[in-house]
Amino acid sequence: MTSWLRDISGGVEIDLLVAPGASRTAFAGVHDERLKLRITAPPVDGRANAAVQKAIAKALHVPRSDVEIARGHTSRRKQVRVVGVSAEYVAGELVE
């Protein structure tokens, strides 16, 4: 599979590189063995983390409550867990 995506019990883990303050929210390919996500929210008061959860939930068609930031709450490098999906499904939805 890919270095940024792993199946775990009940879901997947995604390694992200987040670029806050972008002009639009969009996935931007793989950079440094992480999936890059550009978000419009600034990195203050948890707004960037909320935007990351919202973008992933929308892209994967899952409830926002199924998306959890497991590591990197204050970093651009984040590890996100999504329950109820497979790595194969995630790869198909997030990478063109």
N, C-alpha and C positions, 0 to 999 in steps of 0.2 A: 504494500500500500504506500502511503506517504509518510514522511518523517514528522509532519505536523499534525497527524491525525491517528488516533488509536482507539480501537474498541476496548471498552471496559465493561464490567458487569452492569448491565442495565442501560448502557448508553455509550457515549464516546467522550474522549478528551481531545480538545483542539488547542494547539499552540498558536497564539496570535501575536502579531506585531501591530500595535494600534497607533494610528497617526491622528491625534485629535486636532480640532480646529480646521478641518478640511472644508473645501467649498461645497462638497456633497458627500453623503454617506455611500460607500461602495467598497466591495472587495477588490483588491488590487494585486492578485496573483500571489506567488510564494516568494518571500525574501528572507534570506538568512535562515532557511529551513523552518519558517513560520508563515502562516497565512496572514497576509497584510490586510488590515481593515482600516479604511479611512472613515472618520466620523466627523460630523460637524460640531459636536459638543466640545466645549473647552474642558481641560483636565482640572476642574475645580468642583468642590463640594459633591463629589461622586457622580457628577453629570456624565462624564465620559464612560464610566462603568455602566451606568443605566443605559446609555446609548448603545454600548456594545451588546448588552443583553437584548435590547429591543431589536437591533439589526440582525442578530443571529436567530432570534425567535421568528422574526418575519421571514427571513430567507429559508428557514427550515420548516416553516408552517407548524410550529409548536408553540404552546403557551410560554409566556415569558418566565413563568415560575419553573419551567423545566430547564432553564439556562442558568448556570451558576458559575461565578468567577471563583475558581478554586485557588489560584495563586496569582500574585502580581497586582493586587488592588491599587497600588500606588506607582506602578511601573507601566511602561509601554509594552513590555513583554508579559503577556498574560496566558494563563492556562484556564480554559473554560470547559466545564462539563455540561453535557446535554444528555438528558435521560430520554429513553424511549425511541432512539434512532440508532441506525447502524453506521459504521464508517463508510460503507459503500454508498448509502443514501446521502450522507453529508458531502462526500466528494462529488457526487453527481449534482448536487444542488449549489455548492459554493464555488466550484471550479469549472469554468467553461472549457 
